[in-house]
Amino acid sequence: MLDALRHYAVGYQDSAHRLARWMDLPIVDGTALGEIIWAEYEGSPLTPSRLSARVGLTSGATNALVNRLEDRGLVARSRENQDRRIVTLRATDLARERASAFLDPSATALEAALGDYDDETLEAVGSILRRFAAILPGADGRDAPTV
């Protein structure tokens, strides 16, 4: 099971790198754009600080990254929260259009693969994966132990 999870994680990371190349972006910029798009898809758009945590950059480096994505017309900052100090990152139509050309074939294949399993099996696998993710170092919000 752990070998299969590792294989999936490596494949997912490789896919993020391929998306970056597809978008003609440095790896970290493409990974960040993927995180922004995914967070929007989940209905929970990222703030710069949450993006910083997801991609492992300092706030200053994340600001520079977001500036690069904005300059390329791929990301827009907005203040849509009642607290106007909170900035939300949103992918632009251009970013979604270009990324979907890369992602849609895999999404179609993934939906077909998931359709091969009943709801009970999918729920059991989802439960296992959520439990495993909660055990990973740093999953509880604290930093992993230092050596």
N, C-alpha and C positions, 0 to 999 in steps of 0.2 A: 504494500500500500504506500509506504513512504517513498519507495523508488518511483512509483507511478506519479506521486505528487511532485517529486523533484523533477521528473521528466516534463510534467506539465508546466511547472514554474520556469524551467529553462526555456521551453518552447514559447511561453508567454513573453518572457523577456526578449527573446529573439524576435518575436513578432513586433514588439514595441520598437526595437532597433530598426526593423524593416520599415515600419510606418515612418520613422524619422527620415530614413533615406528616401522613401517615396515622396515625402513632403519637402525634401531637399533641406533638411534641418540637421543641426548637430544632434547627437543622440539625446542629450539631456533636454534640449528644447522640444524634440519630438515626443519624448516620454512625458514631459509636462503637458504638452498639448493633448496627448492621449488621456491623461488624468483629468484635464479640464473637461474634455468631451464626455468622458465616462461619468464624471460627477454630475454634469448637467442631465445626462440620460437617466441617472438614478434620482433626479429631482432634488439634488443637494449641491448646488454649484459651489465651487471652491472660493475661498478668500485667498489672498496672497500668502497669509501665514499657514493655512492648511496645505496649500500647494508646496510651500517650503518644506513642511514636514514630510509630504509624500515623496518628494524628489531628493530630499536630503541635502538641501542647500541652505545657506544663511539667508537672512531676510534681504540683505543687500544684493547677493547673487541672484536671488529669486526676482527682485525688482528689475535687475538688468535683463534677466531672461524674459520677463513679461514685457519689458520695453521692446526687446527684439521681436517677440511674437506680434506685438501691436504694430510695430513698424512694417511688418510683412503683411499686415491686414488679416491676421489669423485669430487674434484675441482682442476683445474689448473689455475695458473696465467699466463697471457701472456701480451706481449707488442706489440700489433698489430696496434696501432695508429701511425700516423706519428710522433707525439710527444711521443718519447720512454719513457717518464716519466710516462705516463698514463698506469696503470695496468688494464687489463680486466679480469674478472672472468668467467671461462667457466666450465660447468659440463663435467666430463669425460664420456667416453663411458660406463664405469662401472656404474656410477651414473644414466645415462639415461636409461640403460638397467634395472636396479633394480627399478627405479621409474616408468618406463613404465609398468612393471608387475602390479603395484598398480594402476596406473592412467588410463590405456587403457580401462578397462571395463567401467569406469565412462564416459570417453570421448566418447565411442561408444553410450552409453545411452543418453548422452547430445546431440550429433549430431542427434539422432533419435527424441528427444524431440523438438529440434529446427526445425526439418523438419516438425513438425505439424503446424507451423505458416508461414504465408506469409511474404514476404520481407518488406512490408509496416508496418506490426505489429512489426516485429523485429526492424526495424529502429526507430519506435515510442518509444518502450521500451528502446532501447539503448540511445536515446536522453534524456529520462527522467532520466535514471541512471547516465549519464554523468553530467546532470544538478545538480542532487542531490549530486553527489560526489564533484562537484565544490563548493558546499555550506558548506561542512563539515569544522569544525575548522582546521586550518592549511593548507587547500587545496590551498590557495593563496601563499604558501611559507613562511608565517609568522607563528610563534609559536602561539598556542592557548593562550588566555588570562589566566593569573595566578590569583589565588584567594588570 
